[in-house]
């Protein structure tokens, strides 16, 4: 590991500071996620031709699938924080060992998650109280997609490690290739084209899963062939200290994701109470606005990487500066995109589904969630920066307060008093307002700069 000394200003000499800019890291991630969002819209267009019930079932299936991936996302959060810090400290061997350890843990979690997804899919899908046919289609979607859990884990962990090391381009190129295949497979398997069977909703699940599988095989081949920026960890990668660090940083992120998904399920359950049209409108609206979300995710990745790397290089003030810069860039970009989406909201919605009520509600939902874009930019970016610093506990508290306490709480009150579904959608604004204020307060406090040092001290005490 590179040696260094600390000067009077608290900065460190002997370790070269990260030279990558926010935009260098953000644009490949934005483009990759933008492509993914466009593919999602194309998928909704194809599935929308099957009716509102099919859209509702896919929305349900995706939500449940990602809810059960919470632990995998926790491993990914630990990978990002630890690899970025090791890379900033120029300890590339440690970064490789962390990646290897994360991959083993991620694969074990993926196998465990496959069991409930495959054998209890219909029971899980039934929590929304949707019509029987829709529930059965959602269960099929969950069951088919769960078969590819390991591929999903490999893709998530290796991509997180690469981005933490500053390589956002490799995931982009692989994403472009596999998403093209995904579109082809969706068209072929949903409608039974090119000699493939006509599988409907099940075909969409298989298409998604197969694209994950192809992406993971390419990444594994490049990684094992030592063609990626992050190397393969050797003997001793699964050390007690490394696993402890991944757990300390990862488990709050896992709990956060679990709470996040539970909150989403509860919120969608309240939306579903109003019928299939509002439920389908939610799914379509989110997919359309994802064209704006992906910008926030891109700056979140850039912020997390640079915060982690600068902390690893013992440059906390620069880490803070990069975090604020990424946040302002995200706010400006997301607001501009949301204005464009506002203007074309109805034509886009009508292009995706031929149902007047669904289109009407989709446009209203887009207007409501669009107002929250600056606040969402703060949540994405500052939340990502905190996780990149290893501060995964405060985002957990923020999610519990905003999503569970405010969004679900307000939505439940509105539903109880018989307000229209538009008020349920409106609860989103309160959620993002509270989370935005909390995250700004935390990042300004600077407490996140000491998280990793506190973790090291804790481990040293346990070991002694």
Secondary structure, 3 states (H helix, E strand, C coil): CCCCEECCCCCEECCCCCCCCHHHHHHHHHHHHHHHHHHHHHHHHHHHCCCHHHHHHHHHHHHHHHHCCHHHHHHHHHHHHHHHHHHHCCCHHHHHHHHHHHHHHHHHHHHHHHHHHHHCHHHHHHHHCCCHHHHHHHHHHHHHHHCCHHHHHHHHHHHHHHHHCCCCHHHHHHHHHHHHHHHHHHHHHHHCCCCCCCCCHHHHHHHHHHHHHHHHHHHHHHHHCCCCCCCCCCCCCCCHHHHHHHHHHHHHHHHHHHHHHHHHHHHHHHHHCCCHHHHHHHHHHHHHHHHHHHHHHHHHHHHHHHHHHHHHCCCHHHHHHHHHHHHHHHHHHHHHHHHHHHHCHHHHHHHHCCCHHHHHHHHHHHHHHHHCHHHHHHHHHHHHHHHHCCCHHHHHHHHHHHHHHHHHHHHHHHHHCCCCHHHHHHHHHHHHHHHHHHHHHHHHHCHHHHHHHHHHHHHHHHHC
